[in-house]
Structures are given as structure tokens and as C-alpha cells.
Amino acid sequence: MKNLKRKILVYIFLSLLAIPVFFLSFQYFSRAAAIKANIVVDITKTSGPFPARWKALAQGGEESGVRMFENVIPQVSELYPSLIRIDHIYDFYEVVSRDSSGNLSFNFNKLDQTVCDIYHTGAKPFFSLGYMPPTMSDDGSLVGKPKNWSEWSLLVQKTVERYSGRTTVLPCGGLFDFWRTDIHYEVWNEPDLETFGKWKYLGGKSYPELYLYSAKGANAAQNVFPYKLGGPVTTAIYKNWIQKFLDFVSVNNLKLDFISWHHYSKKTDDYTDDIIKLNKWLSESPRYDRFENLPRIISEWGYDSEKNPIADTEVGAAHTLASIRNFINSNLSAAFLFEVKDGPTLSWGILNHDGSKKPRWYALQMLNSLSGNQIIVDGEGTYVTVLASNNNNRISLILTNYDQSGRNTEAVPVVFKNLEPGKYSLTRTNLNGQKTIDLNLEPINGEISLTGAKSIIMSANSIVNLELTSSQSIR
């Protein structure tokens, strides 16, 4: 009996010992099975102009009554954004009040200042229509239903007339028609989230009803340029929300110019999975045919929906570029990185509250080196991915080694193919701005090879920009 007990104890001990060994072995072989990058850049393999859908930024409600962009206009303009999304437009900027007779009064002066700051960065504003002015809310909160739906419609009408109006004069000076054309208005912000009202896609506190009266208000706007209205801007992309919302829009013949949602994930493939799922859902019934070609917009995205200091590190920067590499070829109209600037305490900003720059800002700035035609690169690996472009006499590559575990280091070979004869210079730039330049490189049989000792050493979560330039047109 004692021998049996001893054998059982030995078996349990060995079993417990085997568990960590198994997991360590699994991790070792998993990493051993990871594909190392071996980059081949054939400069003739292009796919058209380099997409600019990443040039969109979002700003959350960090400070009420403050011009969040006032001290960061130069920093933001360096990124050449095309769109900047803002929310809290009705409560933070005190747009709505009532006079002594109880009639609604509208004052857009404070919101105008922030809108002008956006224009001064070179971007157009993208409005999230919310939240509910307490004087209009049935429960006095910012996320309640309106006591009177016609008042909400009127508020939306006045907003569209203000920022898409043909005769609107903003305090930032005269704006060409282009700047007031195709302004986006997104109905609410994350309506499925309890913090923002816990609206439903069916019955009760109904988001479709909110959208209906928003569309009625927008449609009533007079003397306006063409504009865009859309939703449902949920915290993630959900089948029931999308399909029930589209059913409602279709039955009521409502204006819908884009489909939007949010997505936060540390996994860079998830962003393209969204598009795959949406395409599948839209193909399930002929009643969705009219929506298949609508622009798709991720109006907030990032590393984590919670405040996470990792997003402010090289890990966050590598995640940003690896994600953009994945979704940039997807059927997305725009994806808004959240957010532009921190509030008084650390949040999600690519800029600190004082305007100083974080790693993600520098990562986005690197993307500005990509112009001309996009190059389809061969030889990406499990961790190392590449974005590349060919612009006349300059080939630009951005290599990103994104690894959440922080362990993957590679010596990455890079070969440029089909180059014209001549002398070339190669500039390597790290995220911290450190540069090295190699001069007088000459192709051999049309190739310049950075292999062996010349390979690009990339530690985990590092980013490297390579620019190969010639005094003459490369191709």
C-alpha cells in the first residue's frame, strides 16, 4: 500500500513538472516555426497610388470647454491628416440652451473655434453627433432620450447648416467650397455602451429611432453642400447591430452614406477580419445589395480601449504601423487612430497634454515618406512586415517588427530588384530619428542587396525606414 501511494505521489510530481516543460517547449517550437522575413522589393510590382486612408485621427472628450487642438496645430499638421473626428460637440461646447420662454437657442461659437483649429491642421472635421443636451434630455443626462424628438431633429439640422452651409462664415476666414463639401456627420458615439446610453438595436431605447430623427433633421437642412450621414458607430462590429440597422434604414428609406464602427485590439489581423465579416453579412440577403458599396469607416481604433501605458511605447508604435499595413489594402474608406492628444492625465494620445510627441506620433510621421505608387513586397515574415512605395527617383520602405512578447530579433535581408544602372544612396532612419547613409551604391544585374552582414538588424518592436534614392528617375 505504501509503494502504491509512493508511486502515485511520484506520478503527480512528474505530471506537475511536465506542465511548465510542455508550455516552454510549445513556446519554443512556436517561435522556432515563426517565419523569418526575407524582403524582396521588385520596384516594377506596383498596385497604384499609395492609399491615404490612414490619414485620419480622432479626439475624445478629455477636457470640457477647452480648445484641445489649440496648442498642437503644428504637430498635427506635420502628419498631413485629411479628417479629424470630434465628439462631445453639444455638451463640451455649450451649443444648446433655452431662453426665458423655454424656446431652444443655438450658439456654435465655441465649437467654431475647435472646428477652425481642425481646418488649420489641413484636415476636415468629422462630427460625432452627441451627446444629448441636458435641457433636451428626458432624464437630464447627456445620454438620455430627447423629451421631444423634433428638438433633436432641429439640433441636427442646425449643425448641418452650420458646417455644410453654402453661406456659412466661420471665424477662421473664408473657406473654399471644398472645405465645406462632404462633411461627415456620424450619429452618436458607441451607442451600445452603457456609458453612452445603452441604446438598443431593437425596441426600447432605440438607436434606429435616434438615427431616424437625425436623418430627418439633416434632410431638413437648407442651402447646404453635399454631406455624409452614417452610423451605427458601435464599440465593435456586431452582426445584429449592422443587419437590424440596415433593415431599418432600408424600410424607412433613410439617407445612409457610410457604415461605421470602432475596433480596439492588440492583434493586427483583427482589423481586416472586420471587413471580411461585414462583406459576409451583406451578402446574406438581396435586401443588403444597396449597401454593399457604401464606404466603411473605423471611426476609432487603437491598441486598447482602456488607458494603457504600453500604447505610449515602441510596442504601441509598432502595433500602429503593423495594423495600418494590414488594413491599408482593405476596402476601408478611413480608419481614425484614437486619439490626438491626452487630457490633463495620461490617456490615449499620440501627443502629450503639453503637445510633446510620443512614439506613435513618430511612427505616423514615418508614413509620410510613402508616396507615389504602392509596391507589393514579397518575403514578409511572422513578425516583420513592410509598407513600400515608389515615387519617381525614391524607393521608400517602412519595416516593422511587431512582437507583443518583446522577444523577436531578426537580421532582415532586403533586396531591391529591377533597378536602372547608376549610383544610389540608402538612408536608414530609426524611430528615434537616428540616421545612417550609404553613398554610391551600384546595382549588380539590376539588384542592390542588403544581405549577410548588411542585413537590417531589427530588435522587437523596432521600426526602420529605408529610402533608396537616385539622381535620376528609378523607373
Secondary structure, 3 states (H helix, E strand, C coil): CHHHHHHHHHHHHHHHHHHHHHHHHHHHHHHHCCCCCCEEEECCCEEEECCCCCCEEEECCCCCCCCCCCCCHHHHHCCCCCEEEECCCCCCCCCEEECCCCCEEECCHHHHHHHHHHHHCCCEEEEEECCCCCCCECCCCCCCCECCHHHHHHHHHHHHHHHHECCCCCCCCCCCHHHHCCEEEEECCCCCCHHHCCCECCCCCEHHHHHHHHHHHHHCCCCECCEEEEEEEECCCCHHHHHHHHHHHHHCCCCCCEEEEEEECCCCCHHHHHHHHHHHHHCCCHHHHHHCCCCEEEEEEECCCCCCHHHHCHHHHHHHHHHHHHHCCCCCCEEEEECCECCCCCCCCCECCCCCECHHHHHHHHHCCCCCEEECCECCCCCEEEEEEEECCEEEEEEEECCCCCCCCEEECEEEECCCCCCEEEEEEECCCCEEEEEEECCECCEEEECHHHCEEECCCCEEEEEEEECCCCC
